[in-house]
Amino acid sequence: MSRNPPPSIGITADISAAPKRRFTASNEPMIFLPRRYNRAVEMSGGIPLLLPFTGSSALMRQYIGRLDGLVISGGAFDIHPSYYNEKPIKEIGAIKEERTEFELEMTHLALKRDLPLLGICGGAQAINVVLGGSLYQDIATQAPHADQHEQGTKKEIGGHKVIIARGTKLADILRRRTMEVNTTHHQAVKEIGKGLIVNATAEDGLIEGIESSRHSFVLGVQWHPEVLAPKHVAQRRIFSFFIDSCRRPRRPR
């Protein structure tokens, strides 16, 4: 048994909308996180810590200073295109301004510290935006050649294949060239951010995974490995490699 304590892994939580009318016990704003994220971190040897939203930069720095790794979780909302210098199109989805601000700043702080970082679905998009990349605001509208990537009904089994790029960290992790994944997104990475490389694409050419060439461990996947991890070894390896990276001393930045 290792003498070192398990690494502490922060996972960004979702927040419900504030009540439009008078506050009651039934419409109280909530901070929440699907259990599958905690389970995936636990089964890989990490201690999952739910990170509630805060607007305090000082508190966010305190969060980062106490963590060994950070997971930016997915959610049913879009990053406003103003963060990548575009105007919204009419097909843009729901916006959660507070959560977006929090996750983008937490991502920035993690990158600055070289804290191991795993972005899942919208978390991958957040990494890309923080590093100066852009997004397709709506795949069907702006990338009409693409297949259907909103496949929520297949979330437990996987809905389409991705091709893993040779020579990438993701290829080292998965040890395979293709894999069935589960996607639920209508947005996607368009132009990749500074220092990022594409490590996975769908058969239609859409970017499904990114990683940093400038950091010890920064990985973004557009699918939901936390759902598939209990039954699929390759998906589980994403978390086990992430947790292993959180155990190592980080180089100074």
C-alpha positions in Angstrom: 0.0 0.0 0.0 1.3 3.5 -0.9 2.4 5.6 2.0 1.3 8.8 0.3 -2.2 10.0 0.9 -4.7 9.8 -2.1 -4.7 12.9 -4.2 -7.4 15.5 -3.6 -9.4 16.0 -6.8 -11.7 19.1 -7.2 -14.7 18.6 -9.4 -16.7 21.7 -10.5 -20.3 21.6 -9.5 -23.4 22.8 -11.4 -25.7 25.5 -10.0 -29.4 25.7 -10.5 -31.1 29.0 -11.5 -32.0 31.6 -8.9 -35.8 31.8 -8.4 -37.5 34.3 -10.6 -40.2 34.9 -8.0 -40.3 34.9 -4.3 -37.8 32.5 -2.6 -39.3 29.4 -1.1 -38.0 26.1 0.2 -39.0 24.4 -3.0 -37.2 26.8 -5.4 -34.0 27.3 -3.4 -30.9 27.5 -5.7 -28.9 24.3 -5.5 -25.3 23.3 -6.0 -25.1 19.8 -7.4 -23.0 17.2 -9.2 -24.0 13.9 -10.8 -22.6 11.1 -8.7 -20.9 9.4 -11.6 -18.0 12.0 -11.5 -17.3 11.2 -7.8 -17.5 7.5 -8.5 -15.0 7.6 -11.4 -12.5 9.6 -9.3 -13.0 7.3 -6.3 -12.5 4.1 -8.2 -9.2 5.4 -9.6 -7.8 6.2 -6.2 -8.5 9.9 -5.8 -10.5 11.8 -3.1 -13.3 13.7 -4.9 -14.1 17.1 -3.6 -17.1 19.0 -4.9 -16.2 22.6 -5.8 -19.1 25.0 -5.2 -19.3 28.2 -7.3 -17.7 31.3 -5.9 -17.2 34.7 -7.4 -14.2 35.4 -5.2 -10.9 35.2 -7.0 -9.1 34.9 -3.6 -11.2 31.8 -2.7 -10.6 30.3 -6.1 -6.9 30.6 -5.5 -7.4 28.9 -2.2 -9.3 26.1 -3.9 -6.4 25.5 -6.4 -3.8 25.7 -3.6 -5.4 22.8 -1.8 -5.9 20.5 -4.8 -3.8 17.9 -6.5 -5.9 17.8 -9.6 -9.0 19.5 -11.2 -11.9 18.1 -13.2 -14.0 20.5 -15.1 -17.3 18.7 -15.4 -19.9 18.8 -18.2 -23.3 20.4 -18.0 -26.4 21.3 -20.1 -25.3 24.8 -20.9 -23.1 26.7 -23.5 -20.1 29.0 -23.1 -21.2 32.5 -24.3 -19.3 33.2 -27.6 -18.2 36.6 -26.3 -15.4 34.6 -24.5 -14.0 33.8 -27.9 -14.8 37.1 -29.7 -17.9 36.0 -31.5 -21.6 37.1 -31.4 -24.2 34.5 -30.5 -26.2 32.9 -33.2 -29.9 32.2 -32.6 -29.2 28.4 -32.1 -27.1 29.1 -29.0 -28.3 27.1 -26.0 -28.7 28.0 -22.3 -26.1 30.2 -20.7 -24.9 29.9 -17.1 -22.9 33.0 -16.6 -21.8 32.4 -13.0 -20.7 28.8 -13.7 -18.9 29.8 -16.8 -17.0 32.6 -15.1 -16.0 30.2 -12.3 -14.9 27.4 -14.5 -12.9 29.5 -16.9 -11.1 31.2 -14.0 -10.4 27.8 -12.3 -9.1 26.5 -15.6 -6.8 29.5 -16.0 -5.5 29.1 -12.4 -4.9 25.4 -12.9 -3.0 25.9 -16.1 -0.9 28.6 -14.6 0.1 26.3 -11.7 0.5 23.2 -14.0 -2.1 21.4 -11.9 -3.3 18.2 -13.7 -6.5 19.1 -15.5 -9.2 16.9 -17.0 -12.0 18.5 -18.9 -15.1 16.5 -19.7 -17.5 17.5 -22.5 -18.1 21.2 -21.8 -14.9 21.1 -19.7 -12.9 20.3 -22.8 -14.5 23.3 -24.5 -13.6 25.5 -21.4 -9.9 24.5 -21.7 -9.9 25.4 -25.4 -11.6 28.8 -24.8 -9.2 29.7 -22.0 -6.2 29.0 -24.2 -7.6 31.3 -27.0 -9.6 28.8 -29.1 -13.1 29.0 -30.4 -16.2 26.8 -30.6 -18.9 25.8 -33.1 -21.8 27.5 -31.4 -24.1 24.8 -32.9 -22.8 21.9 -34.9 -25.8 21.4 -37.1 -25.8 25.0 -38.2 -22.0 25.8 -38.5 -20.7 22.3 -39.4 -23.5 20.8 -41.4 -21.2 18.0 -42.7 -21.0 16.6 -39.2 -23.0 13.6 -37.9 -25.4 13.8 -34.9 -23.4 14.3 -31.7 -26.3 14.8 -29.3 -26.8 11.2 -28.4 -28.0 11.3 -24.8 -30.2 8.2 -25.2 -26.9 6.2 -25.9 -25.0 7.7 -23.0 -24.7 4.3 -21.2 -23.4 2.4 -24.2 -21.7 4.8 -26.6 -23.0 6.2 -29.9 -20.2 6.7 -32.3 -16.5 6.0 -32.9 -13.5 8.3 -32.4 -10.1 8.0 -34.0 -7.1 8.5 -31.7 -4.2 10.4 -33.0 -0.8 8.6 -32.9 1.9 10.0 -30.7 -0.5 11.8 -28.3 -0.9 11.3 -24.5 -4.4 10.0 -25.2 -3.0 7.3 -27.4 -0.5 6.3 -24.7 -3.4 6.2 -22.2 -5.9 4.2 -24.3 -3.4 2.0 -26.2 -5.8 1.8 -29.1 -6.5 3.6 -32.4 -10.3 3.8 -32.2 -12.9 3.7 -29.5 -16.7 3.9 -29.1 -17.7 7.0 -27.1 -20.9 8.6 -25.8 -21.5 12.2 -26.7 -24.2 14.6 -25.8 -23.0 17.9 -27.2 -24.3 20.4 -29.8 -21.2 22.6 -29.6 -17.6 21.5 -30.4 -14.0 22.8 -30.6 -13.5 24.8 -33.8 -10.1 26.5 -33.7 -7.8 25.0 -31.1 -6.2 27.1 -28.4 -2.6 27.9 -28.0 -0.4 25.0 -27.1 -3.1 22.4 -27.7 -3.1 19.5 -30.1 -6.0 17.4 -31.3 -5.8 13.9 -30.0 -9.2 12.5 -31.1 -11.6 13.1 -33.9 -15.0 11.7 -34.9 -15.3 9.9 -38.3 -17.0 13.1 -39.6 -13.8 15.1 -38.8 -15.2 16.9 -35.7 -12.7 17.4 -32.9 -13.5 15.1 -29.9 -10.3 15.4 -27.8 -7.5 17.9 -27.1 -4.4 17.9 -24.9 -1.7 20.4 -24.0 1.8 20.1 -25.3 3.0 22.6 -22.6 1.7 21.1 -19.4 2.3 17.9 -17.5 -1.3 16.7 -17.8 -4.0 18.7 -19.5 -6.6 16.5 -21.3 -10.0 17.4 -22.7 -12.5 14.8 -24.0 -15.8 15.7 -25.6 -17.5 12.5 -24.4 -18.4 11.2 -20.9 -15.8 8.6 -19.8 -17.1 8.8 -16.2 -20.3 7.1 -17.4 -18.6 4.3 -19.2 -15.6 3.8 -16.8 -17.3 1.2 -14.6 -17.7 -1.2 -17.5 -14.9 -0.2 -19.9 -11.2 -0.5 -19.1 -10.1 2.0 -21.7 -12.4 4.7 -20.4 -11.3 3.9 -16.8 -7.7 4.4 -17.9 -8.4 8.1 -18.6 -9.1 8.5 -14.9 -6.4 6.3 -13.6 -3.7 8.1 -15.7 -5.1 11.4 -14.5 -5.0 10.4 -10.9 -1.5 9.0 -11.3 -0.4 12.4 -12.7 -1.9 14.1 -9.6 0.4 12.1 -7.4 3.6 13.4 -9.0 5.5 16.6 -8.0 4.7 19.4 -10.5 7.4 21.3 -12.2 7.6 25.1 -11.3 5.9 27.5 -13.7 
